[in-house]
Amino acid sequence: MSLKNDIDMIKEELTSEEKFFEKSVMTERFVKKYKYPLVSAVVAVVLLVGGNMVYEMNKESNAIAANEALAALQKDASDTNSLAVLQTLSPELHTAYLFSEALKNKDIESLENLKNSKVSPLKDLVSYELAQNKKDVNALTEYALQQDAIYKDLAQLQAAIFLINDGKTDKAHSKLQTIADTSPVANFAKALMHYGVQ
């Protein structure tokens, strides 16, 4: 009986070894048949990962250099080299710096140059600042009518103040009525309607 068990056990081992060799032969055939596509896929993955790492390192390096250029400009606004570096590395940050300088210096001409900026929030702010600095009621009204205007209610309030100063209280009153009760400037509008208009 023991001999029969031993023979069965040997048969099972041979069968499992045959299956192992059969699988290894099939794997070898598969690898030989698809060797170039497999190698190409591995190389592509390595290149993709490597390229992504280089891109991220370059991006981080540019951000650091742009921040250093901005810091240099904050120390010395006449540093043309830092301004050129900032413009090259981060056009959006360059435009924001020019905007802040124009506001600080109340430079209408520089604001006019930034009017066509591609940085959308900045374009909105430039429109408001130009209208306010020029004390242009029509420009403030036009700005306030824009759907995504950041300072919509503030522009209406500012236009109303300019109208009050010009003695046009009826027009100022109608501007102030357009400001919603939920607006942060609603209390100012109500105060102006109570004290300045009526």
Buried (B, 14 or more C-beta within 10 A) or exposed (E): EEEEEEEEEEEEEEEEEEEEEEEEEEEEEEEEEEEEEEEEEEEEEEEEEEEEEEEEEEEEEEEEBBBBBBEBBEEEEEBEEBBEBBBEBBBEBBBBBBBEBBBEEEBEEBBEEBEEBEBEEBBBBBBBBBBBBBBBBEBBBBBBEEEEBEBBBBBBBBBBBBBBEEEBBEBBBBBBEBBEEEBEBBEBBEEBBEEBBE
